Amino acid sequence: MGCKNVMVYIETAEGKPVNASLEMITGAKTIAEKVTAVVIGAADAAKEAINYGADEAITVAGVEGDESVVAAFAEVVKKYAPEMIFVGATANGKIMGARIAAALKAGCVTDVIAVKEADGKVVLSSPMYSGTVISESVVEGTAVAIVRGGVFKKAEPAEKDGNIIAETVEIPAAKTKVVDTVQEISESVNLEEADIIIAGGRGMGSVENFELVKELASLMGGVVGATRPVIDEGWISRAHQVGQSGKIVAPKLYVAAGISGAAQHVSGITGSDFIVAINKDEDATIFEYSDVGIVGNATEAIKVLIEEVKKIQAQ
């Protein structure tokens, strides 16, 4: 194994670990003799982290606010001295991972898409120039790896025993205070946790046609995704954007309707288990990444899919 101990920062939402953090446990186990999950604030999530594969969990209760969470996590790292820290690349994780690295004065490798061991050292791979070049970083000393969602799959949960350590740490008074949080309804879209995503691109033709993407997603219990041109046209809010400048996703099913397959979009969907692409151009790049390709008008194809799903549900 490349590391004796890898720590995983467990991000939580409403007291539960997010999928990206559970995926990090799987990734850490590929290079570590021991995986330690660290839960700041939401102590109840520790047992769930163990059920998903962590060997032990460390909790720090009563800590709120990003600044204090980073300080608490840094103190835990200083005490237990892991050789590597894994953070899931969620919107929050990208920020927290960088801040943790800064607090520890440690190296930080972002957008990691592969982890391996070579000659007793850990090698982290990251895409550059829209994925046309892959950079490999050899890690020496404690470092933070911010890993793209979908690179690893979370394990099947199983009830298991694991040591849960409650730590109390001294952290300095926060310099900032969150007095209120205002969230638009559109921002509640959780693409990163979705099992099914129905995404539409400019090939849907119009905002009226894009409503078909929403209808199919609703019928299938999925979430609506979109490309940047669709967002720029104002067909749907930016919270639905998938790709390099949007959300990196890893659903069980990804339907790409009227999407050509630009590198910036494809880089955000390669972790999907199954990709269905619909495009009238048989040479569209998206077909190179799809498991099933449908050559045809995306609007008409979506209409057919909607009718078929309705027939199945009516049976």
N, C-alpha and C positions, 0 to 999 in steps of 0.2 A: 504494500500500500504506500502511496505517496505521502500521506499524512497520518500522524497518530490521532489527531483530533481536529475535526472540522466543526465550526460553529455555524448554525443557521439562524439568521434573524427571522423570527416568526411574526409576520405582519398579520394583524387581525382586523376583522370588520364585524361589528356587533358581537364581539367576544369570541368569534370563531376564526381559526386560521384561514387565510385566503389560499386558493388553489396554488398560486405561484410559490408560496412558502412550503407547502407540502411537497411540491415538485422538487424543491431544493434539497429536501431530506434525501430523496432518491438519488439526486446527483452527488451529494456529499458522500453517500455510501460507496460510490464507485472508486473513491480515492482514499477513504479514511478507515482507520481501524475503529474509531469511535465517533459518532455523530451526536453533537449536543445542540438541542434546540433551546433558543433563548427567547423567552416571552416577557415583554415589558408591559406591565399594566394589566393585561387580561390573563390572569394566572390560570383560569379554568381551561385555557387552550393548551396547557402543557400536556395533559393526559392525552388529548387528541393527537398532538405531535408525536408522542411515543407510539400510539396505535398505528401511525402512518410510517413508523420505521426508525424514529430517533432512539438512540440508546439511553439517553438521559435528557432531562430538561431542567433549565434554570429559570426561575421566575423572580421578577422584581415587582412588587406590588406598590400601588399608590403613586405611580409616576404618570403624569399626563403632559402633553405638549411635545412637539418634535424635539425641541432643544433639550429638554430634560430626558427624553427617551434616549437620545444619542449619548448624552453624558452617562446615563445609567448603563447602557450597553457597553460603552468604552471601559467603564470600571470593571464590569464582568470579564471583559476580554483581558484586561491587565492582570486580573487575579488568576484566570484559568489558562492563559497563554496558548490559545489554539494556533495552529499553523496556517489556517485558512478560514475565511468567513464567507459564507454564501448568502446572497440577498437576491430575492426574486425581482425582476425588472418590471414591476408595476409602476404606475405613475408615482406613487409614494415611495416605492422601493428604490427607484433611481435617485431620488433626493436623499433618502436616508442612508443608502449605501455610500454615496459620496461624502456625506457629512460624517459618517462613522470613520471612514478612511482618513479624513482630515483630522478628526479628533485624536486618532491613534498615530498620526503621521506615518501612515502605512500606504503601500501601493494600492491602486484601484484599477481593475480592468472592467470596462463596461461592455454591455451588449455581447456577452459571452454566448457562443452558440455550440461550443464543444469543450469538453474537459477530458484530459487524458494524463497518464503518467508516463514519463520517459526518463530513463536513467535515474530513477529515484526522485525526480522533480515533477512538479505539476505544470502542465502546459495548458494555457487557456487560449482558445481561438475566438477571434472577433472579426466580423466583416468590415470592410472599408470601401469607400467609393461605391456606395449603393450595392455592395455585395460582390463587386467584380474582383476584389482582392481580399484574401483571408490573412489576417495578421495573427501570428502565434507569439504569446508572451510566456516566458519561462519564469515561474514564480519562485523567489527566494525570500525567506522571511515571511512574517505575517502579512497577508494581503487580503483585500476585499474583492470578491468576484460578483459582479452584478449580472445575473444570468437571465437570458431571454426566456420568456414563457414558452412552454411546449418543447424545450430542448430535452427535458426529462419528463416522464409521466409519473404522477403520484401513485404510490403503491396502493394496493387494495388494503383497506383498514382491517386490522385484526386486534382483538383485545390482547394486550401483552403487558408484562411488568417492565418497569423502568424507573430509575431513581429520579425523583423530582426534588430539586434543591431550591429552597426559598432563600434568596439573598436579600440583604439590606445594604444599600450603598449610600455613601455620602455624595450628594451632587450639589454643585453650586446653585445659588438662586438664579432662576431663569431671567434673562435680560429682556425677553419678550413675553407677552401675554395675549392669548387668543380671547377676545371678549365676545365674539359672535362669529358664527359661520353661516354664510348665505349660499345656498346651493340652488341652481336652476333645476327645474324638473328634468330637463334634457340631460343633465350631468349624472343622473342616476343610472344611466345605461351602463351595464356591466359587461362589456364585450369580453374582457379577460377571463371571466368565470363561465361564459356561455358554452353549452354543449352543442348548440346548433346556431349557426349564423347564416342568414340569407343576405348577401351583399349585392348591391347594384352599382353599376358604373355608368359612364356617359352614354354607353350603348343602349340604355333604357329609353333614351330619346327625349323624354320630357318629365317634368315634375308630376304630371298626371299619371304617366306610365310607371313612375317610381312607386306610386301607391300600391301597385301589384306586388312589389318586393315586400312592402310592409304587410300586405294581406297574407302572403305565403308564410312569412315569418310568424305571424300571429297564429295561423292554422297549425303550424308545426311546433309551436311552443318555443320558438327561437327568438333571436335578437337580430335587429336590422344593422347591417354594416354598409359602408359606402367608401368610395374612392375620393381622393382629394378634389378632382374636377366637379363631382357631384356636390360636395360641400361648398366649393367656391360658387357654384351656380345657385346655392341657397335652397336646394331641394330638401335638405335635412340638416340638422344641427351638427356641429363639429364633434360632438360627443360620440358620433357613430363612425368616425373616420378610422379606417384600418390601414396600417402600413407604417412605413418608416417615420413619418411625421404624425402618425396617429397611434393606434393601439396595436401591439403585437399580440396575436391571438393564437389559440391552440384548441379549437373545438373538435368534437367528434365528427361533425359534418360542417363543411363550408361550401356554400353554393355561391359561385361568382357569376352574376348575370350581367352581360354587357360590359365586361371588364377585359381589357386587352392584355394585361399582364406586365405592366411596367415594373421595373426592378424595385421601385420605391414601395409598391403595393405588395408584390410577391414576397418581399423580405419580411412582411408582417404576418404571413399566413402559412409558412412552410412547416410550422409545428402542428398543423391540422391533421387529424387521422385520415380523413377522406375528403377529397375536393372534387366537386362537380362544377365544370365550367360550361357556360353557354355563350357562344359568340358566333356571329355570322361569318367572320373571317376564319377560314379553316387553318390559316397560318398564324393565328394569334398566339403570342408567347404563352398565354395562360394555359394553353393545352399541354405545354411541356411539363407543367406542374400538377396537372389534374389526374385523378384516377378514372373519371368518366368525363368525356367531352361531348357536348351536343352542338353541332354546327347548325345554326339557324338564327332567326330573329329572336332576340332575348325576350321581348315583350310577349310574343306569341307563345314561346316555350314556357314562360312563367304562368300564362293563362292555363295552359294544358296541365301543368303541375298542380295548380290550384284545384282544378276540377278533379284530378286523380286523387289528391289528398282528401277532398271532400267525399268522394265515393268510398274510399277506404274507411274514413271515420263514420260513414253512415251504415256500414256493414255491422 
